Amino acid sequence: MTLPFSPEEADTLFEQFPVFAAKRSQELSKIFRPYIEITDKYARLVSRLTYLLGHIEPANTQDKVVRDLTADVFDFLYESRDLIAGGKLIFAYPLARRAYESLSLLNLCLLEENWADKWQKGKEIPNGVVRKHLSEHPMGEPLEDLKKLYNFFCTATHPNRGMIGERRLGEGNKYVLGMIGIPDIHSIAEYCIIHIELWHWFMLSVTFFYTDKLLSHDPTYLIPNGIYDQTIKEGNLLKKWLVESFSQLEKEQVEIKAQQDRMS
């Protein structure tokens, strides 16, 4: 019996998974180098602040809670970056959603001490409650913006037809596993924009909360036109550029999808 395929070729394809992933990461890192650089700058500043806090005892329960949540947000934002930059967006969603929910809770706890006390005692605080109270606080965030971010991360948390792409296996494509497919630049650009927004919000929040300690022990952190101000400026400019590029990529994505539908 003649087989329609070669088992040996199938084995070779499987063994090349690391090669496919490395090639994709290499190519995408060139395209999204500015995104990688700015998220490194955000992370470096938060890391610097964290190291400072490691030399100062917490003042109270609120301070302790904010430190714990700061470390949690940092780790999840940091680890999700490689997945985003590598085009592995589906796997980045759970990590980035965790970062978003911890970041929302962090902001509520640093703005209202009573919520930090409740959380420290083990009270579960659903993100819907966090969003509601943050939106009502004078220094909080608009409810619409919070919902928009929440919905973005919830979209791919559970399997759904919209997020599980049609890989057309057997309909023109012979192999579709791993990173062999063409990355969706449009979706990666959108994710970069959201990820930068989270880093920006994160850095501003913890810097605000620990301003007094920074001024006392690390005054160069907040020096006018220094690294903090420059990071904010560069982050805003990059986000603006990505948003403008995203609009063009969105049009191209629609055209590609229409072309694929005509061919199927």
Secondary structure as GFF3:
##gff-version 3
##sequence-region A 1 264
A	DSSP	alpha_helix	7	15	.	.	.	ID=ss1
A	DSSP	alpha_helix	17	31	.	.	.	ID=ss2
A	DSSP	alpha_helix	33	53	.	.	.	ID=ss3
A	DSSP	alpha_helix	61	85	.	.	.	ID=ss4
A	DSSP	alpha_helix	89	111	.	.	.	ID=ss5
A	DSSP	alpha_helix	113	120	.	.	.	ID=ss6
A	DSSP	alpha_helix	127	136	.	.	.	ID=ss7
A	DSSP	alpha_helix	143	154	.	.	.	ID=ss8
A	DSSP	alpha_helix	185	209	.	.	.	ID=ss9
A	DSSP	alpha_helix	211	217	.	.	.	ID=ss10
A	DSSP	three_ten_helix	219	222	.	.	.	ID=ss11
A	DSSP	alpha_helix	227	263	.	.	.	ID=ss12
###
